[in-house]
Amino acid sequence: MSSENILICTNCGETAKSERRRYRYLESGISNLYLQGTEVAECLRCGESHVIIPRIAKLHRAIALALANSPARLTGEQLRFLRKHLSMSGEQLGRYLHTDKTKISKWESGDDPIGPSTDRLIRLLVAALDGELRPGVTAIAEHLPQIRDESGKVWELQVDVATLQSTFVSVSRAA
């Protein structure tokens, strides 16, 4: 079900038709992240697309929380998102993890897998260092034993932009 609105194209000034739909949120840096109910306006004249994402800071916090509760190991893309969410450089995150920025870079690029202990520490760090997520540290800690020893790449993260509720779906079921 999609609702439609009429907007003006910022590129050519003509009418753009808007509808709510599923949107692959590549701007996040996470290739398997989809936003449900995202408003996308397409110009009827020039074909330009405009994606309208409200409450982006709250959306990013919801994504960070979802990643902290992911059923599988964090991917490099997810780690990069979490590091940026905390406004940290690779060097700063490395100090927390007792490693250097080169190691952080290798994890983020996928050249080196993130170890299970480091994965869990990163999740707790995100919750502890984000003041709004801090009350959920206990829930995240209780989730840690349930993390599967499989790559987060086999899961698709879906976030509803209206409710900020998130769901992980197995890639084989998401298609």
C-alpha positions, 0 to 999 in steps of 0.5 A: 500500500502506498500513499501519493503526494504531489511535490515540486522537483528541485531540479526542474521545478515541475511536478514530482509524484511522491509515494511511500515505498521500500528504499535501499538506504545505500547512503548509510554505507550499509548495503543490506539496509532497507527503509520501509515507508520511505517517501520517494518523489520522482519528477514526471518531467526530468525523472529526478528522484528525491528521497525524503527521510524525516528524523534522520538522527533518530533513524540513525540511532534506531539503526545503531540500536538494531545493529547492537542487537543484530543476530549475527556478527557485525560486518565491516560496513556496520562497524563503520556506520557505528563508528560514524554514529559515535562521531569517532575516528578510527584512531579514537575507536582503536583506543577503546579497543586497544588496537590501531586505526589500521586494524579498524580500517581492515575490519571496516573494509572486510579485509580482516574479520571482526573477532567475536569478543571485539564484536561484542565489545563494540556493541556495548561501547555503542550503547554505553557511549550514546547517551540515549542508548545507554539505558538499553546496555543491559538488554544488549548485554543479555543479547550477546550470548544469542549472537550467531557465529555467522556474518551479518551479510546473510541478514537484511536489516529493515527499518520502518521510518514511521515507527523506527522499529527494526527487523532482521530478515534472512537474505534467503527469505528477503528476496 
